[in-house]
Amino acid sequence: MFVHSTILSGIVSFALLAGPAAAIAVPESVYAIQARDTSGIDIQQACNSFYGNAYTAETTGSSCWDWVCVSGGSSRGLNLNVWCADVYGLNSYATCNGGVYNWVCNY
């Protein structure tokens, strides 16, 4: 059988009253983590990073996906998600909104 005590009543009452207020009271110094992005990806640097300095970044059109790395007769594609992860950490990824020059890393 459960015996009612004043101490237990006090603890339960305090928890019920202070609980909602304690959940709302968050210091102003605590901010939500927000995604950040870079000012842009240096596609030439990405080409050099993947394939070496002999490769040049070139576009084959005007869409985001029209970048290639070219050296002599060789043309290679780019995985900018991998490049962003190498530079900014494993949780980073690349996005492009708009044209060929609008790539950024989100981290």
N, C-alpha and C positions, 0 to 999 in steps of 0.2 A: 504494500500500500504506500502511496506517495504522501509524504507529510509536507504540508504547505509551510513555507518559511518566509519570514520578512526579507531576508537577504535575497532569496531567489526571486521574490516578487519585485524587489528593487532592481535587480539585474535585468529581468525581463522587461520591466517598464522602461528602463533607460534605453535598452536596445531598441524597443519599439519606437521610442520618441526620437532618439539620436540617429537611428539607422538611416532614414531618408535624408536628413540634413547632412549627415556625414557623407553620403553618396553624392550629394550635390556640391559640397564644398571642395573645389579643386583649385589649388593655387594657380595664379596667373602664369607662373613660370613653367607650367606643364603644357606643352603644345602637342598637337597630334602630328604624327610623322607624315610628311607630305612628299610625294614623288617629286624629284628634281630632274631637270634635263639640261643638257649641254647647249651651248650656243650653236652647235653644228658639228657634224662629223667631217674631219679632213679626209676626204676620200683618197687623195694621193698618199697620205700617211698610212691609211688602211691597206692600200695596194702594196706599198713598200714593206709593211709589217708582215703581210702574208707571203709575198713572192720575191721580195728583194728590190733593191734600188733600180734595177734594169726595167722595171715595169712602170708604165704611165697610166694614170686614171683617165679614162675617156668615156664619153656618153655615146650611146647609139640611138638616142631619142630624147624625149622630153619628160618621160614619166620617172617616178622614183626608182623603178627597177631597171633602168637603162644604163647602169654603170658597169664597165668591164675594166680589167687591168690588162694592158697590152704591152708586149715586148716582141719586136720583130714580127714574125707571123703568128705568134702565140697569143691567144686571148683567153683570159680566165675570169670567172665570176667572183663575186664577193659575198661573204656571209657577214653582214654588219652586226648581227646579233652576237656573233663570236667576238668580233673586234670590240664591241662595247663591253662585253663580259671581261675580256682581257684587260681593258683599260680601267674600268670602273667597278669591277667585281662581278661575281657570278649571278647576282640578282638583276643585273643591268640588261637592257634590251634596246634594240634600235626601232625607231618609228619614223615614218615619212608621211607628211600630210601636204599634198600639193605636188609641186614639181621636183625635178631632178636635184635641186640644191637644198631641199628641205629636210634632210636626214638629221636626226638628233639621237643621242643616247639618253635613255631614261634610267635613273638609278636611285 
